[in-house]
Amino acid sequence: MDITVDQDKCIGCGACEKICPAVFNIDETIGKSVVVDPEACEFAGCCEAAEENCPEHAIKIIE
């Protein structure tokens, strides 16, 4: 599973981090979401919810 955050679309709202903190984090230096542990999606079970709830549709999951 490949997870990406489109930095051009991301507004850094933090929704993904709240939904799936094992995978996403807001990078304070850029003010946007980054994937910190893509392998955690396999057991966390929250990546799809983060993708669906991203207001800018910046998160993409490719299986």
mmCIF file as gemmi writes it, N, C-alpha and C atoms, coordinates in Angstrom:
data_model
loop_
_atom_site.group_PDB
_atom_site.id
_atom_site.type_symbol
_atom_site.label_atom_id
_atom_site.label_alt_id
_atom_site.label_comp_id
_atom_site.label_asym_id
_atom_site.label_entity_id
_atom_site.label_seq_id
_atom_site.pdbx_PDB_ins_code
_atom_site.Cartn_x
_atom_site.Cartn_y
_atom_site.Cartn_z
_atom_site.occupancy
_atom_site.B_iso_or_equiv
_atom_site.pdbx_formal_charge
_atom_site.auth_seq_id
_atom_site.auth_asym_id
_atom_site.pdbx_PDB_model_num
ATOM 1 N N . MET Axp A 1 ? 0.834 -1.17 0 1 0 ? 1 A 1
ATOM 2 C CA . MET Axp A 1 ? 0 0 0 1 0 ? 1 A 1
ATOM 3 C C . MET Axp A 1 ? 0.885 1.241 0 1 0 ? 1 A 1
ATOM 4 N N . ASP Axp A 2 ? 0.6 2.145 -0.892 1 0 ? 2 A 1
ATOM 5 C CA . ASP Axp A 2 ? 1.361 3.384 -1.005 1 0 ? 2 A 1
ATOM 6 C C . ASP Axp A 2 ? 0.445 4.548 -0.621 1 0 ? 2 A 1
ATOM 7 N N . ILE Axp A 3 ? 0.902 5.4 0.272 1 0 ? 3 A 1
ATOM 8 C CA . ILE Axp A 3 ? 0.113 6.533 0.74 1 0 ? 3 A 1
ATOM 9 C C . ILE Axp A 3 ? 0.888 7.803 0.453 1 0 ? 3 A 1
ATOM 10 N N . THR Axp A 4 ? 0.208 8.763 -0.15 1 0 ? 4 A 1
ATOM 11 C CA . THR Axp A 4 ? 0.853 10.034 -0.433 1 0 ? 4 A 1
ATOM 12 C C . THR Axp A 4 ? -0.026 11.187 0.02 1 0 ? 4 A 1
ATOM 13 N N . VAL Axp A 5 ? 0.616 12.303 0.321 1 0 ? 5 A 1
ATOM 14 C CA . VAL Axp A 5 ? -0.078 13.551 0.612 1 0 ? 5 A 1
ATOM 15 C C . VAL Axp A 5 ? 0.413 14.561 -0.416 1 0 ? 5 A 1
ATOM 16 N N . ASP Axp A 6 ? -0.508 15.059 -1.225 1 0 ? 6 A 1
ATOM 17 C CA . ASP Axp A 6 ? -0.177 16.068 -2.233 1 0 ? 6 A 1
ATOM 18 C C . ASP Axp A 6 ? 0.061 17.388 -1.506 1 0 ? 6 A 1
ATOM 19 N N . GLN Axp A 7 ? 1.305 17.799 -1.441 1 0 ? 7 A 1
ATOM 20 C CA . GLN Axp A 7 ? 1.67 19.011 -0.712 1 0 ? 7 A 1
ATOM 21 C C . GLN Axp A 7 ? 1.083 20.282 -1.326 1 0 ? 7 A 1
ATOM 22 N N . ASP Axp A 8 ? 0.771 20.249 -2.608 1 0 ? 8 A 1
ATOM 23 C CA . ASP Axp A 8 ? 0.157 21.412 -3.249 1 0 ? 8 A 1
ATOM 24 C C . ASP Axp A 8 ? -1.301 21.582 -2.831 1 0 ? 8 A 1
ATOM 25 N N . LYS Axp A 9 ? -1.967 20.476 -2.497 1 0 ? 9 A 1
ATOM 26 C CA . LYS Axp A 9 ? -3.374 20.523 -2.086 1 0 ? 9 A 1
ATOM 27 C C . LYS Axp A 9 ? -3.548 20.655 -0.573 1 0 ? 9 A 1
ATOM 28 N N . CYS Axp A 10 ? -2.62 20.093 0.194 1 0 ? 10 A 1
ATOM 29 C CA . CYS Axp A 10 ? -2.748 20.044 1.644 1 0 ? 10 A 1
ATOM 30 C C . CYS Axp A 10 ? -2.786 21.449 2.238 1 0 ? 10 A 1
ATOM 31 N N . ILE Axp A 11 ? -3.751 21.663 3.153 1 0 ? 11 A 1
ATOM 32 C CA . ILE Axp A 11 ? -3.855 22.963 3.832 1 0 ? 11 A 1
ATOM 33 C C . ILE Axp A 11 ? -3.419 22.863 5.295 1 0 ? 11 A 1
ATOM 34 N N . GLY Axp A 12 ? -2.994 21.684 5.717 1 0 ? 12 A 1
ATOM 35 C CA . GLY Axp A 12 ? -2.487 21.497 7.074 1 0 ? 12 A 1
ATOM 36 C C . GLY Axp A 12 ? -3.551 21.595 8.153 1 0 ? 12 A 1
ATOM 37 N N . CYS Axp A 13 ? -4.773 21.195 7.853 1 0 ? 13 A 1
ATOM 38 C CA . CYS Axp A 13 ? -5.872 21.312 8.824 1 0 ? 13 A 1
ATOM 39 C C . CYS Axp A 13 ? -5.739 20.327 9.981 1 0 ? 13 A 1
ATOM 40 N N . GLY Axp A 14 ? -5.032 19.228 9.777 1 0 ? 14 A 1
ATOM 41 C CA . GLY Axp A 14 ? -4.795 18.257 10.835 1 0 ? 14 A 1
ATOM 42 C C . GLY Axp A 14 ? -5.841 17.168 10.962 1 0 ? 14 A 1
ATOM 43 N N . ALA Axp A 15 ? -6.825 17.138 10.081 1 0 ? 15 A 1
ATOM 44 C CA . ALA Axp A 15 ? -7.864 16.108 10.158 1 0 ? 15 A 1
ATOM 45 C C . ALA Axp A 15 ? -7.265 14.712 10.062 1 0 ? 15 A 1
ATOM 46 N N . CYS Axp A 16 ? -6.333 14.511 9.161 1 0 ? 16 A 1
ATOM 47 C CA . CYS Axp A 16 ? -5.731 13.181 8.984 1 0 ? 16 A 1
ATOM 48 C C . CYS Axp A 16 ? -4.961 12.756 10.229 1 0 ? 16 A 1
ATOM 49 N N . GLU Axp A 17 ? -4.267 13.689 10.838 1 0 ? 17 A 1
ATOM 50 C CA . GLU Axp A 17 ? -3.502 13.38 12.044 1 0 ? 17 A 1
ATOM 51 C C . GLU Axp A 17 ? -4.431 13.01 13.201 1 0 ? 17 A 1
ATOM 52 N N . LYS Axp A 18 ? -5.572 13.674 13.294 1 0 ? 18 A 1
ATOM 53 C CA . LYS Axp A 18 ? -6.532 13.359 14.348 1 0 ? 18 A 1
ATOM 54 C C . LYS Axp A 18 ? -7.162 11.983 14.124 1 0 ? 18 A 1
ATOM 55 N N . ILE Axp A 19 ? -7.428 11.659 12.87 1 0 ? 19 A 1
ATOM 56 C CA . ILE Axp A 19 ? -8.065 10.39 12.532 1 0 ? 19 A 1
ATOM 57 C C . ILE Axp A 19 ? -7.076 9.234 12.59 1 0 ? 19 A 1
ATOM 58 N N . CYS Axp A 20 ? -5.861 9.468 12.133 1 0 ? 20 A 1
ATOM 59 C CA . CYS Axp A 20 ? -4.889 8.382 11.989 1 0 ? 20 A 1
ATOM 60 C C . CYS Axp A 20 ? -3.477 8.848 12.401 1 0 ? 20 A 1
ATOM 61 N N . PRO Axp A 21 ? -3.271 9.094 13.69 1 0 ? 21 A 1
ATOM 62 C CA . PRO Axp A 21 ? -1.979 9.633 14.139 1 0 ? 21 A 1
ATOM 63 C C . PRO Axp A 21 ? -0.795 8.686 13.982 1 0 ? 21 A 1
ATOM 64 N N . ALA Axp A 22 ? -1.054 7.403 13.818 1 0 ? 22 A 1
ATOM 65 C CA . ALA Axp A 22 ? 0.045 6.453 13.613 1 0 ? 22 A 1
ATOM 66 C C . ALA Axp A 22 ? 0.68 6.612 12.239 1 0 ? 22 A 1
ATOM 67 N N . VAL Axp A 23 ? -0.057 7.245 11.312 1 0 ? 23 A 1
ATOM 68 C CA . VAL Axp A 23 ? 0.413 7.35 9.93 1 0 ? 23 A 1
ATOM 69 C C . VAL Axp A 23 ? 0.733 8.787 9.524 1 0 ? 23 A 1
ATOM 70 N N . PHE Axp A 24 ? -0.086 9.737 9.961 1 0 ? 24 A 1
ATOM 71 C CA . PHE Axp A 24 ? 0.05 11.126 9.514 1 0 ? 24 A 1
ATOM 72 C C . PHE Axp A 24 ? 0.472 12.048 10.652 1 0 ? 24 A 1
ATOM 73 N N . ASN Axp A 25 ? 1.225 13.088 10.284 1 0 ? 25 A 1
ATOM 74 C CA . ASN Axp A 25 ? 1.662 14.091 11.239 1 0 ? 25 A 1
ATOM 75 C C . ASN Axp A 25 ? 1.758 15.428 10.508 1 0 ? 25 A 1
ATOM 76 N N . ILE Axp A 26 ? 1.419 16.501 11.199 1 0 ? 26 A 1
ATOM 77 C CA . ILE Axp A 26 ? 1.597 17.824 10.611 1 0 ? 26 A 1
ATOM 78 C C . ILE Axp A 26 ? 3.033 18.245 10.859 1 0 ? 26 A 1
ATOM 79 N N . ASP Axp A 27 ? 3.768 18.433 9.801 1 0 ? 27 A 1
ATOM 80 C CA . ASP Axp A 27 ? 5.163 18.864 9.882 1 0 ? 27 A 1
ATOM 81 C C . ASP Axp A 27 ? 5.164 20.357 10.207 1 0 ? 27 A 1
ATOM 82 N N . GLU Axp A 28 ? 5.683 20.704 11.364 1 0 ? 28 A 1
ATOM 83 C CA . GLU Axp A 28 ? 5.672 22.099 11.823 1 0 ? 28 A 1
ATOM 84 C C . GLU Axp A 28 ? 6.484 23.027 10.926 1 0 ? 28 A 1
ATOM 85 N N . THR Axp A 29 ? 7.497 22.509 10.256 1 0 ? 29 A 1
ATOM 86 C CA . THR Axp A 29 ? 8.329 23.382 9.423 1 0 ? 29 A 1
ATOM 87 C C . THR Axp A 29 ? 7.636 23.802 8.131 1 0 ? 29 A 1
ATOM 88 N N . ILE Axp A 30 ? 6.762 22.933 7.61 1 0 ? 30 A 1
ATOM 89 C CA . ILE Axp A 30 ? 6.065 23.272 6.37 1 0 ? 30 A 1
ATOM 90 C C . ILE Axp A 30 ? 4.575 23.518 6.579 1 0 ? 30 A 1
ATOM 91 N N . GLY Axp A 31 ? 4.075 23.147 7.773 1 0 ? 31 A 1
ATOM 92 C CA . GLY Axp A 31 ? 2.671 23.365 8.085 1 0 ? 31 A 1
ATOM 93 C C . GLY Axp A 31 ? 1.712 22.494 7.306 1 0 ? 31 A 1
ATOM 94 N N . LYS Axp A 32 ? 2.199 21.347 6.87 1 0 ? 32 A 1
ATOM 95 C CA . LYS Axp A 32 ? 1.382 20.431 6.077 1 0 ? 32 A 1
ATOM 96 C C . LYS Axp A 32 ? 1.559 19.009 6.582 1 0 ? 32 A 1
ATOM 97 N N . SER Axp A 33 ? 0.647 18.146 6.172 1 0 ? 33 A 1
ATOM 98 C CA . SER Axp A 33 ? 0.686 16.756 6.587 1 0 ? 33 A 1
ATOM 99 C C . SER Axp A 33 ? 1.769 15.988 5.84 1 0 ? 33 A 1
ATOM 100 N N . VAL Axp A 34 ? 2.379 15.077 6.575 1 0 ? 34 A 1
ATOM 101 C CA . VAL Axp A 34 ? 3.351 14.156 5.981 1 0 ? 34 A 1
ATOM 102 C C . VAL Axp A 34 ? 3.032 12.747 6.472 1 0 ? 34 A 1
ATOM 103 N N . VAL Axp A 35 ? 3.405 11.776 5.689 1 0 ? 35 A 1
ATOM 104 C CA . VAL Axp A 35 ? 3.246 10.366 6.072 1 0 ? 35 A 1
ATOM 105 C C . VAL Axp A 35 ? 4.47 9.99 6.882 1 0 ? 35 A 1
ATOM 106 N N . VAL Axp A 36 ? 4.248 9.613 8.152 1 0 ? 36 A 1
ATOM 107 C CA . VAL Axp A 36 ? 5.374 9.266 9.015 1 0 ? 36 A 1
ATOM 108 C C . VAL Axp A 36 ? 5.627 7.768 9.071 1 0 ? 36 A 1
ATOM 109 N N . ASP Axp A 37 ? 4.587 6.961 8.845 1 0 ? 37 A 1
ATOM 110 C CA . ASP Axp A 37 ? 4.764 5.507 8.876 1 0 ? 37 A 1
ATOM 111 C C . ASP Axp A 37 ? 3.741 4.836 7.963 1 0 ? 37 A 1
ATOM 112 N N . PRO Axp A 38 ? 4.047 4.722 6.679 1 0 ? 38 A 1
ATOM 113 C CA . PRO Axp A 38 ? 3.077 4.14 5.741 1 0 ? 38 A 1
ATOM 114 C C . PRO Axp A 38 ? 2.728 2.692 6.053 1 0 ? 38 A 1
ATOM 115 N N . GLU Axp A 39 ? 3.638 1.959 6.658 1 0 ? 39 A 1
ATOM 116 C CA . GLU Axp A 39 ? 3.374 0.559 6.987 1 0 ? 39 A 1
ATOM 117 C C . GLU Axp A 39 ? 2.339 0.422 8.095 1 0 ? 39 A 1
ATOM 118 N N . ALA Axp A 40 ? 2.141 1.477 8.882 1 0 ? 40 A 1
ATOM 119 C CA . ALA Axp A 40 ? 1.158 1.433 9.968 1 0 ? 40 A 1
ATOM 120 C C . ALA Axp A 40 ? -0.259 1.327 9.434 1 0 ? 40 A 1
ATOM 121 N N . CYS Axp A 41 ? -0.486 1.683 8.179 1 0 ? 41 A 1
ATOM 122 C CA . CYS Axp A 41 ? -1.822 1.576 7.583 1 0 ? 41 A 1
ATOM 123 C C . CYS Axp A 41 ? -2.321 0.149 7.606 1 0 ? 41 A 1
ATOM 124 N N . GLU Axp A 42 ? -1.429 -0.782 7.472 1 0 ? 42 A 1
ATOM 125 C CA . GLU Axp A 42 ? -1.82 -2.186 7.429 1 0 ? 42 A 1
ATOM 126 C C . GLU Axp A 42 ? -2.528 -2.621 8.709 1 0 ? 42 A 1
ATOM 127 N N . PHE Axp A 43 ? -2.096 -2.112 9.861 1 0 ? 43 A 1
ATOM 128 C CA . PHE Axp A 43 ? -2.707 -2.534 11.118 1 0 ? 43 A 1
ATOM 129 C C . PHE Axp A 43 ? -3.543 -1.447 11.79 1 0 ? 43 A 1
ATOM 130 N N . ALA Axp A 44 ? -3.342 -0.2 11.42 1 0 ? 44 A 1
ATOM 131 C CA . ALA Axp A 44 ? -4.075 0.884 12.071 1 0 ? 44 A 1
ATOM 132 C C . ALA Axp A 44 ? -5.533 0.933 11.62 1 0 ? 44 A 1
ATOM 133 N N . GLY Axp A 45 ? -5.769 0.639 10.347 1 0 ? 45 A 1
ATOM 134 C CA . GLY Axp A 45 ? -7.123 0.602 9.83 1 0 ? 45 A 1
ATOM 135 C C . GLY Axp A 45 ? -7.814 1.946 9.731 1 0 ? 45 A 1
ATOM 136 N N . CYS Axp A 46 ? -7.057 3.018 9.695 1 0 ? 46 A 1
ATOM 137 C CA . CYS Axp A 46 ? -7.673 4.34 9.677 1 0 ? 46 A 1
ATOM 138 C C . CYS Axp A 46 ? -7.277 5.18 8.463 1 0 ? 46 A 1
ATOM 139 N N . CYS Axp A 47 ? -6.447 4.656 7.597 1 0 ? 47 A 1
ATOM 140 C CA . CYS Axp A 47 ? -5.981 5.436 6.448 1 0 ? 47 A 1
ATOM 141 C C . CYS Axp A 47 ? -7.11 5.793 5.489 1 0 ? 47 A 1
ATOM 142 N N . GLU Axp A 48 ? -8.013 4.849 5.278 1 0 ? 48 A 1
ATOM 143 C CA . GLU Axp A 48 ? -9.13 5.124 4.372 1 0 ? 48 A 1
ATOM 144 C C . GLU Axp A 48 ? -10.01 6.248 4.917 1 0 ? 48 A 1
ATOM 145 N N . ALA Axp A 49 ? -10.224 6.257 6.227 1 0 ? 49 A 1
ATOM 146 C CA . ALA Axp A 49 ? -11.025 7.318 6.845 1 0 ? 49 A 1
ATOM 147 C C . ALA Axp A 49 ? -10.322 8.665 6.711 1 0 ? 49 A 1
ATOM 148 N N . ALA Axp A 50 ? -9.004 8.673 6.862 1 0 ? 50 A 1
ATOM 149 C CA . ALA Axp A 50 ? -8.251 9.916 6.7 1 0 ? 50 A 1
ATOM 150 C C . ALA Axp A 50 ? -8.359 10.419 5.262 1 0 ? 50 A 1
ATOM 151 N N . GLU Axp A 51 ? -8.261 9.503 4.31 1 0 ? 51 A 1
ATOM 152 C CA . GLU Axp A 51 ? -8.385 9.88 2.9 1 0 ? 51 A 1
ATOM 153 C C . GLU Axp A 51 ? -9.777 10.453 2.62 1 0 ? 51 A 1
ATOM 154 N N . GLU Axp A 52 ? -10.81 9.803 3.119 1 0 ? 52 A 1
ATOM 155 C CA . GLU Axp A 52 ? -12.186 10.24 2.877 1 0 ? 52 A 1
ATOM 156 C C . GLU Axp A 52 ? -12.503 11.579 3.543 1 0 ? 52 A 1
ATOM 157 N N . ASN Axp A 53 ? -11.869 11.864 4.672 1 0 ? 53 A 1
ATOM 158 C CA . ASN Axp A 53 ? -12.175 13.077 5.423 1 0 ? 53 A 1
ATOM 159 C C . ASN Axp A 53 ? -11.257 14.251 5.141 1 0 ? 53 A 1
ATOM 160 N N . CYS Axp A 54 ? -10.298 14.076 4.257 1 0 ? 54 A 1
ATOM 161 C CA . CYS Axp A 54 ? -9.417 15.187 3.888 1 0 ? 54 A 1
ATOM 162 C C . CYS Axp A 54 ? -10.234 16.203 3.096 1 0 ? 54 A 1
ATOM 163 N N . PRO Axp A 55 ? -10.368 17.427 3.586 1 0 ? 55 A 1
ATOM 164 C CA . PRO Axp A 55 ? -11.206 18.42 2.907 1 0 ? 55 A 1
ATOM 165 C C . PRO Axp A 55 ? -10.69 18.828 1.535 1 0 ? 55 A 1
ATOM 166 N N . GLU Axp A 56 ? -9.412 18.644 1.289 1 0 ? 56 A 1
ATOM 167 C CA . GLU Axp A 56 ? -8.812 19.04 0.013 1 0 ? 56 A 1
ATOM 168 C C . GLU Axp A 56 ? -8.501 17.853 -0.886 1 0 ? 56 A 1
ATOM 169 N N . HIS Axp A 57 ? -8.846 16.652 -0.432 1 0 ? 57 A 1
ATOM 170 C CA . HIS Axp A 57 ? -8.582 15.415 -1.192 1 0 ? 57 A 1
ATOM 171 C C . HIS Axp A 57 ? -7.102 15.292 -1.544 1 0 ? 57 A 1
ATOM 172 N N . ALA Axp A 58 ? -6.258 15.621 -0.57 1 0 ? 58 A 1
ATOM 173 C CA . ALA Axp A 58 ? -4.814 15.589 -0.79 1 0 ? 58 A 1
ATOM 174 C C . ALA Axp A 58 ? -4.203 14.215 -0.533 1 0 ? 58 A 1
ATOM 175 N N . ILE Axp A 59 ? -4.928 13.34 0.155 1 0 ? 59 A 1
ATOM 176 C CA . ILE Axp A 59 ? -4.409 12.026 0.495 1 0 ? 59 A 1
ATOM 177 C C . ILE Axp A 59 ? -4.852 11.011 -0.549 1 0 ? 59 A 1
ATOM 178 N N . LYS Axp A 60 ? -3.895 10.235 -1.005 1 0 ? 60 A 1
ATOM 179 C CA . LYS Axp A 60 ? -4.17 9.171 -1.976 1 0 ? 60 A 1
ATOM 180 C C . LYS Axp A 60 ? -3.593 7.866 -1.458 1 0 ? 60 A 1
ATOM 181 N N . ILE Axp A 61 ? -4.411 6.837 -1.537 1 0 ? 61 A 1
ATOM 182 C CA . ILE Axp A 61 ? -3.968 5.483 -1.173 1 0 ? 61 A 1
ATOM 183 C C . ILE Axp A 61 ? -3.992 4.632 -2.417 1 0 ? 61 A 1
ATOM 184 N N . ILE Axp A 62 ? -2.864 4.031 -2.718 1 0 ? 62 A 1
ATOM 185 C CA . ILE Axp A 62 ? -2.741 3.167 -3.88 1 0 ? 62 A 1
ATOM 186 C C . ILE Axp A 62 ? -2.408 1.772 -3.383 1 0 ? 62 A 1
ATOM 187 N N . GLU Axp A 63 ? -3.26 0.823 -3.683 1 0 ? 63 A 1
ATOM 188 C CA . GLU Axp A 63 ? -3.013 -0.543 -3.209 1 0 ? 63 A 1
ATOM 189 C C . GLU Axp A 63 ? -2.362 -1.378 -4.273 1 0 ? 63 A 1
